[in-house]
Amino acid sequence: MRTGCPLLRWPWSIWSRAQDRQSAWRSNAKMNCPPGDPLFSLHPKEYPMKHHAVLILLAPLLAVAAEKEQDGFSGTFQLGVSHYQLASNFLKAPNDGRPSAASLTQSPASQSGTAPLIEGEWSYGFAGTGTRLFISPSNTSTFAAGGGLQLGVRQQLPQAGAVSAALTYGQSEVWLDPYALNVARQDGKLKSAGLALGWSNILNTPFSASFSYARQKLDNEQSGQAQGLTLANQALLRRNGDNYGVQAAYAWKLDSQGAHTLTPGLIYARADLDGKAMSTRRYGMQLAYAYQGANWDATTSLAALRTRYQAGNPVFAGQKADSRDALLSLGLTRKNLFGAKAWSAFLSGNYGRSSSDLAYFNAHIREVSIGLGYHL
């Protein structure tokens, strides 16, 4: 549930609420964003899963202002509930009831639960300047325990679109030694901080692009200790390092009113981590369709990616965990709820899967969310 008009969004192994692909569109409606803006963008808080091959679709990254955003203070607030089913050997789910793994040759067991969704954005626009400051806290508890924050500025450019820049912070809860078997694994916070840049309607064209950088850190890394790996091999599994993401998209309006938009996009993400067995290159494509009507908005998007690891994993005799990742997202928003322009209701669903060459790295997510939104 993000606010603003996001640029393309995430692949670490596709998700962290990739949360939001629909939420992004729920927000777009509230912020009067052009329906052609791409649905996905790289967000730092999603990076944690990236190298874990947990389906990583670039999630909504930077909010880009709409040309008719009001001056002064404004904001959006979304409150809802999500029911999820998550399978991952690396991420800790919000209501984690399976802190142990039984075998290195098996896919992770699924965990189901219900979690609250609380997100929003508050901003201030300076009259006559096209400049808007914004802050956007978020809750990523559906796909993994954690949270995030963006603090930045958006600027309308005469006949050139809109640019944005934000400082970003995010964290997700992960297992300190994800390869420990038949014991209660300890969890820790994988934190990231960085910068996100975006440019929509580049030079008044349907093209948009975004770039993101985040430095991530996990204190007390223990990967490989339970397997008795040498210090040199344990070093290959370290998850501290740098994440980069680049996305580009083209918004093709299917009708003269601009109610129907088809947006193809390209995604590239790179994780340069201290552990070369966890460093990845990820690339793929996405296709999104959006309908924006007087009272209803609807979105659907499909993303497909390939993830390639830089080095083999010493826990698996040097095999790489290369994977094919996919995410399908659907969203429906009812605006002007009960005749009140400020209120809306949303329903969304996500289905994602990461199929790795190593079964232990397989992952999937199924999620359905429902809730209300309010626009100041």
Sequence and secondary structure as in RCSB ss.txt:
>XXXX:A:sequence
MRTGCPLLRWPWSIWSRAQDRQSAWRSNAKMNCPPGDPLFSLHPKEYPMKHHAVLILLAPLLAVAAEKEQDGFSG
TFQLGVSHYQLASNFLKAPNDGRPSAASLTQSPASQSGTAPLIEGEWSYGFAGTGTRLFISPSNTSTFAAGGGLQ
LGVRQQLPQAGAVSAALTYGQSEVWLDPYALNVARQDGKLKSAGLALGWSNILNTPFSASFSYARQKLDNEQSGQ
AQGLTLANQALLRRNGDNYGVQAAYAWKLDSQGAHTLTPGLIYARADLDGKAMSTRRYGMQLAYAYQGANWDATT
SLAALRTRYQAGNPVFAGQKADSRDALLSLGLTRKNLFGAKAWSAFLSGNYGRSSSDLAYFNAHIREVSIGLGYH
L
>XXXX:A:secstr
   SEE  B  SBS S TTTHHHHHHHHHHTT  TTS S B  GGGHHHHTTTSB  B    EE  TT  SEEEE
EEEEEEEEEEEE SSB  TT     B  TTS    EEEEEEEEEEEEEEEETTTTEEEEEEEEE TTTSSEEEEE
EEEEEEETTTEEEEEEEEEEEEEEESSTT BSS   EEEEEEEEEEEEEESGGGSSEEEEEEEEEEEETT  TTT
TTT  HHHHHTT   EEEEEEEEEE EE STTS EEEEEEEEEEEEEESSTTT EEEEEEEEEEEEE SSEEEEE
EEEEEEEEESS BGGGTTB   EEEEEEEEEEEE SGGG TTEEEEEEEEEEEEEESSGGG EEEEEEEEEEEEE
 
